[in-house]
């Protein structure tokens, strides 16, 4: 299979995104263990709920997928 220039650019971007996701998962894992301090999010209660749920889903999904 041969990628076009656009395809190559998309692959590079996707690799960078996945690398950032790996870093985020590592950081979130360390934070959940207290290894790098405590994470506190201030703001509207509704937004905090949404953010916490989103982070939990993201971390659990990453752990399940082995990211």
Secondary structure by P-SEA (a helix, b strand, c coil): ccccaaaaaaaaaaaaaaaaaaaaaaaaaaaaaccccbbbbbccaaaaaaaaaaaaaaaaaaaaacc
